[in-house]
Amino acid sequence: MSVARINTGVITRFAPSPTGFVHLGNIRTALFNVLLAHKQGGDFLLRIEDTDAERSKNEFTAALMQDMRWLGLNWEQGPDDDTGKPGAYHQSQRQHLYQVHYDSMQESGKVYPCFCSAQRLAVLRKIQLSAGQPPRYDGMCAHLSKDEVEKKLAEGQKSTLRFRVPSATEVTFTDLVRGEQRFASDDIGDFIIRRGDGTPAFFFTNAIDDALMGVTHVLRGDDHLTNTPRQLMLLQALSMREPEYGHISLIVGNDGAPLSKRNGSMGIRDMREAGYLPEAIVNYLSRLGHYYADNSFMSVDGLAAQFDTSHLGKAPAHFDLIQLQHWQKEALNAADDDTVWQWLGEAVHKNVPVDKKDLFLKVIKPNINNPDQGLDWAKVFFGDELTIEDDAQQAIDEAGKEFFGIAARVFAEEADFKTAIKTIGKQTGKKGKQLFWPVRAALTGKVHGPEMSDLSLLLGVEKIVERCKRAG
């Protein structure tokens, strides 16, 4: 149950571009913004930055919203449905608002048209880099007269729109994660806020929408850190409210490189199809780059209550599949039987007799991490064929035919499983691993798994005896 909140005026946001299916890094950014908003009693806002008409797809927007809802990352402000239909929180529908601010800045002389070709800019950048200088625009078009501009436009030359960066100025702000930040405006240079084809640049729309939507706090990847001084200058030029920014560390794989499919990354859709529970993903990601003193399994509200921006790490966060598996186990332990049963899926339902369902869940729940493992155990208990794993076959071979001959006879005569095991041990002279492993291997095809007394209840005497005879 969600905790009732009184809005404090704090608004965080997640503003993805729908150019593909959402990945772990983006979802963690959304999660941290949800936790920050709810910790402060504020709102979390979802905005779709779909100004790239060629790459943005409605199907990706719909998939993103579905994934976020599945994870329990709900928004108080944003698109109202999961169809991907554009609306007030889609940038593609806000062009008229951007034009108002373009016009305002042109009238005040804070922007100017630039006619420099991509080729000229590439050469300029190369020369600056070779000289050890930060690449920035040299201001060639900054002082064109009105007549010169009109002439170029009349000739059909396309222009971008550049923001006139104040010279000899230091842009400072206190980052929520990294503390005080300082940037020299002369190292930045005049930057583009509208492209030659008329589409707006990220710097511009992202900052404008944050201000217009009342966003107060922004947590985003540290690859955006150098964007911040540009956006602060824009907001100051327009006398618009500046949010507090915090730049979180990126997620890297086991090789230290940015997380990708090559080094362990999975998309949220892939994780759902693989059987990961949403609560497992949320508990894992909330600790990936954020320290919690309380390492217990928690709901989103519980995680929000203990969220603190001062606990966000500056160093890259390493994706660890073992830790993800740990939280999957915690999520399964916390789930009720009905949830686990539905999660296991139709294939398991078809294999498990109705009168064995409750016992089956009790036995396998501590021993699985995904539905495929649940189906494997269902076939072990209720299937006619048994697959013997290599280490199990070795245990069977080492025990020998005489061992299983005795085991089959004792199990047929003794109804109590624990008593039968003791008797088998006495008659064969086996104990410990040499006793239990071959019995378990013969009955399940594995040397690890649930308590054997529980196994016996699911298998039944007839199947236990039959499998011991088969092993011998």
N, C-alpha and C positions, 0 to 999 in steps of 0.2 A: 504494500500500500504506500502510495506517495504521501510525503509529509506536506501538510498545508503550509504555504509560504505567503508572506506579505511582501509584495514587491518593494524593494528598497531603492529602485531607480538604477540598479546595476543591470547592464545588458551586455552579454558576451555574444559572440557570433561564430559561425562556421560558414565559410564562403567558398565552396568548391567550384571548379569548372567541370561540367559534365562531358568530359572528353574520353571517358573510359570508366570501367568499374572501379569502385573505391577500394583502396588498399589499406594495409594496417597503419601506415604512417598518417594518412589523412584521417582515419577513424580515431586514432589516438588524439589528434588535434581537436577533433569534434568533442571527444570525451572530456578532455581537460577543460574545454570551454563550458561544457555542461556542468562539470563539478564545481568550477569557479563560480558560475552564476548561481547555482543552487546553494553553495556554501554561504553566499552573500544574500540569499533570499531574493535574487533577481531573476531575470528572464534570459533564456537562451534563444538566439535567433538563427534561423537557417536562411541563407541567401544563395541563389544560384547565379554564378557569374558566367553567363552563357553568351558573351559578346562575340566569341569566335564562332561565327555562324557555320563555317565549314566543318569544324571538328565537334561542336557541341551537338549532342543527340538527346531527344526527349527520353529515349529508352534508358540512357545512362542516368538521367535525373530521376526517373521512376525507380530504377534499381537502387540508387543511392538512398532514396527516401525509405524504400522497403528495408534495406539493410540497417539503417539507423533505427527504425521502429523495432525491428527484430532484436536489436541489441538493447532496447530500452532507452535510447538516446532521443527522447522526444523534445520537440521545440514548442516554446510558448508563442513565438512569432515566426511566420514563414509561410510557405505554400500550404494550402489547405488539404490537398489530396495527393495521392501517389501516382497520378497519371502523367506527370511531367508537363502539364499544361502551363504555359507561361502566365505570370501574373505580377502583382506588385513586388514580389520578392525575386523576380527574374530580371537581370540587368538588360536583357534584350528588349524588355518592355519599358525601359526607363530612359531611352535616348533623349526624349524631350527635356528631361530634367538636366541631363548633362549639357545639352545645348544652351540652356539658360546660363550655366556657369561659364561655358566657353565664351559666350557673348559678353558676359560681365567682365571677364578677364581681358578680353580683347579691347573693350572700351577703356579699361584702366591702364592698358599698355603692359600688362603683366605677362602677356604671351605674344608670340609673333609667328608668322608663317615662315617655314624653312623649305627651300627648294633644292637642297643638296641631294644629290643622287646617292643611292646605296653604295655605288662603286667608290665615290669620293669619300664617303664616311668610312668605308672599309680600309682604304689606303691611309686615311688620317689615323685611324686606330692602330694600324700596323706600325706607322712611324712613331707614334707616341709610346707604344709598348717597347719598341726596339731602343728607344731613348731612356727607358726606365721611368716613364711618366705614366700617371693614371690616365686611362683613355677617357676623354671627354670631348664634347663638341667645342669647336674653336670659335663659335660665334659668328661665322661668316655671314649669315643672313640676319643677324640680330639688329643691324642698323639700316636695313633697306628702307628707302623712302616709300611713301604711299604710292607714288607714281610708278616706282620700280616694281612694287608688288603687283599693282594692277596690270602692268605690262606683261609680267610673267604669267599671270593668270589668263590674260587675253590670248597669249600664245599657246595656251593649253597645258602649261606646266602644272604638275600636281605638287601640292605642298603638304607637309606635315604641320602640326602646331606645336611649338616649343614653349615651355615655361621659362621665363626669364629669371634665372637663379640670382639672388642678391650676391654681389661680390664681397670678398673679405669678411664673410660672416661665419660664425661657428654655430652649428645646430646641435643642441644638447637635449637630452631627455634621460629619464631614469627608467631603465628597463626593469620590468617586474622580475626577471630572472637574472640578468647580467649586470644590474646596477647602472651606474652613470655611464652614458655613452656620449662621445663627442665626434662630430664630423665637420670638416672644413668645406664650406660651400664651393671654394675654388677648385676642390678636387672632384666635384660632382659635375659641374657644367650644366648648361641648359639642356633639359631633357624633353622628350616628346610626350605630349599628353593626348594627341590625336594623330592617327596614322594617315598616310597619304590617301587611303581608300575611304577615309571618313570614320573609321571605327575607333573607339576610344581605347587608350592604353590602360593597362592594369593600374599603374600608379594613380591615375586620375579617378576612375570609376570606383575603385576599392575604397579610396579615402573619402570621396564624396558621399558614397552610400553609407559608410560608417557614421559620418556626421549627420546625414539626413535621417537615419534610422535610430539615432540616439545611442549608438554603441559606446559604452564607457570603457570596456576592457577587451583587449585582443591578445589571445595567445596563438602563436603561429610558429612555424619552423624557423630555425635560425638562418636558413637560406634567404629569408626575407629581411634580415637585419639591415642590410644596406639600402633597402627600399624605404625604410622608415624616415630618414631625414628628408627625402624627396616629398613624402606624403605630408610630413609636418609642415614643410614650407608651403605646400599647396593650401593646406587648411588655414594656415596663418594668413596667406594672401587673400583668402576668401572670408576671413574672420569667422571661421566655423570651429566648432568644438573638436578638440583633439582627444582621442581615446588614450588610455594607458596601454602601452605595448609590452608584451613579454615574449621573448624568442626562445623557444624550447629546442633542446638538442634533437638532432635527427636520429633515426633508428638505423643501425648498421647490422650487417650479418656477421656470421662467425668468422669471416675473413677480414672484418674491419671496413669493408666497402659498403656504400649505401645499400640498404636492404632491397633485394630484387628476387625474382623467382630463382635465379641462379644460386643464391646463397641462403635460401630458406624461406623467402617471403611467400605468403599466400594471400589471395584476395579474400574478402569477407564471404563472398559467394562460395569460393572453394572451401573455406573453413566450415561453412554451414553444411555443404554437401558431404564433407568428411566426417560430420557428426559432432563437431565442437558445439558446446552449449553456449548461448550468448552470455550467460553469467560468468563462464570461465574466461571468455575473451575480455570482458570488461574488467574483471579482477586482475587479469594479467597485465593488460595495457595500462591500467591506472597506476601500476607499480613500475612500469617501464619508463624510467626517467623521472619518477617521483617517489620520494621516500615516505613510507608509512611505518610508524612505530608499531602499529597494530597490524599483524600479518594474518589476521583471521579473514575468513571468507565473508564478504559484505555485499549488500545491495548497493545500487547506484546512490541512494540517499545516504547510506552509511559511509560510502566512499567520499561523498561530497562533504559530509560533516567533518571529516578529518583532512580534507584537501587544503594545502597551503602552498602558495606560490614560492615561498622561501624554501620549500622542499623539492623544487624542480631542479634537476641537475643540469650543469653546463656541459659536461662531457657527453659524447655520443652514447646512446643507450643501445646495448647489445641484445639483439633478439636471441632468445634461448628457448628452444623447443622443449627442453626438459621442464623448464618452469611453466610453460604453457600446459604441458601434460599434467603437472601438479595441480594447477587450478582447474583443469578439466575434472580431475578426480574429486577435488573439493566441491565442485558444482554438482557432480553426480551424487555425492554423499548428502548434499543439502536438498536435493530434489525429492519430491514425494513420489510414491510408486506409480501413480497415474501419469505423471510427467515422464518418468523413465520409460514406462510402457509405450507411450505414444512416440517417444524419441527412438525407441528400438525399431519401430516400423513394421510394415505389413509382413515382410518376409519372416520375421521372428514370430509374429502373431500366428502365422499359419503352422509353425512348427511346434508350438508349445500348447499342450492340452489345457483346457480351461481350468480344470481342477488342480493343475500344477503351477499356474501362473504366479501366485503369491510366493510360493517357495522358490520358484525359479528366480524371481526378482531378488529375493533375500540372498540367495546363494551367489548370483553373478554380479550384483551391483558393485561390490568391492573389488571385483576382478576384471573389469573392463574399462575401456576408455572411449570406445566408439561402437556404433550399432553393428558393424561387421564382426567385432569380437563377440557381441551378444548372439548374433546368428551362428557363429562358430560353436558357442557353448550349447545353443539350442539343438544343433545337429549332434553334438556329443551325447547329450542326454536322451534325445528322442528320435534320433536317426538310426537307420539300420546299418549303415556303413560307418566305420571309424577310421579316420586318418591318423596314422601313427607318426609323430615327429621323430626326427633322427635321434635326439637324446633319449626319448622315451623308448625307442626300439633298442637302443644300447642297454638301457636298464632292464628291459624284458629279456634280452639275450643273456645278460650276465646272471640273472636270477635262475634261468634254466627251466626245463619242462617239469621237473619234479616239484619245484616250488609252486608252480601254477596248478599242478594236479592236486596238491594239498590244499591250496587256496580255494579251488573250485569245490572240493568236498566240504570244507569247513563252512564256506558261505552258504552252501545248500542246507547244512544242518543247523547252523546258528543264526537266529533271526537278528540278534543285536550286533550291529556292525563293529562297535568297539571291542566287544568280547571276542568276535570272530578274528579280528586283527591280532589280539593278544594270543589267541590259540595258534594262529598261523605262525607267529613269531616263535612260540615254544616248539612247535613241531618241525620247523625248518632251521631253527638256531639263528634266525636273522633278527636284527633289531635296528632301530634308527633308520637312517637313510636306506640301508640295504633291504629293509622291510617295506617301508612306505613308498619309496620311489617305484619299484616294480609293480606294486598293486595299483598305484595311481596311474602309471603308464598304461597298464593293461585296461583299466576301466575308462580312461579318458583320452589316451593317446598323447598325453602331456605329462611332464614331471612337476609342473607347478599349477596351482589353481585353488579353488575353494576348499574349505574343510572337508575331509573325506567322509565324515559322518553325514554331512549335508548332501554330499554326492550320492550316497547310498539311498537316501530317501527319494531322490529324483530318478535314479536308475532302476531301483527295484531289484529284488533278489534274483529273479529270472535272468535279467540282463547282466547282472554282476557275474553270475555263474557262467553264463554263455561266453562272456568276454574273457574270463580267466581260462576257460577251456580253449578258446581260440588262441590265446597267448601261448599256451603250452603246446 
